[in-house]
Amino acid sequence: MYLIVGLGNPGEKYKNNRHNVGHLTIEMIAKKYSFSKKKNKYGIFFEGELLNNKIYALKPKEFMNLSGISIKEFLDFYKINKKNLIVIHDDIDLPLGKIKIKIGGGNAGHNGLKNIDKLIGKNYKRIRIGIDRPKNNQKIEKFVLENFNKNEKKEIIYSINRIISFLQYFLDSDPNNISTLLNKLKK
């Protein structure tokens, strides 16, 4: 059993923000694999199977900075081992659309990851999707809450589709090998 979590903020207002790339990924995974949509006290989640593994894909109900609350409660309730947790999130330290996968590590100031690390520890798989850094001294807090422009959205969708194509490998494979392969793919 696996829990895939896409970080983001709840509500239509934030739907297309850079910070919500995790939520967008969960929606696209659910659509691609025809997962059934459900809602409970932890947020909106999708349920399905991939390679004979039960998969839950969660968009936490809390805002980004408190998303660890729903994640911890979901893991505990469904008795999912933390090693079977995959968190998908935005990363301003990566170029737009670049994907990095790792287990554990620091949070690089990402408040959603800080909250998760505080509540469950650091040793879980992470899929980081680059959203780039703000230009012209724009504050990071403002930048991550802006929508992608048309070209940026196209690049992000392409990256998410690469993640979806390789999702089965994320379940059991070495994250470093997958990260290298994903970023070598040409458009």
C-alpha angles and dihedrals in degrees: 000000000000136000117208113190127193113201120221144109122284123244140051092274091069100033097109099033121125088241090060098062088113092057091048090052092052091051091050093046091051092050095046094049096034094239115178117249120235138166130210140151091291095058138265113331140173127217130204147115134270121181091346091306121123108236129197116190113195136196101192117231094226126081115266096269093058100035093116090074095066093039094054093045092048092050091048096045095048092036093235116168113240089233086067093057119108118186120196117199147154121266123198092192092067126073115255110290097003113136127213126180126194145146117245124328134128127326098231090219094304103148094205091056091044090058094046092047091050093052104037108010131250106280103099132107117267130196109198119197117197117236095171128235125287117265129224097026092295113168114258092227090059095041096055091051093055123098121250114256118238096270093043091050090052090053092047092049089051090052093047090050089054089052091049092049090055098036094112090059093053090065098069111358134099106274094217094059092050093047092055093047095048094052093048092060112108125221 
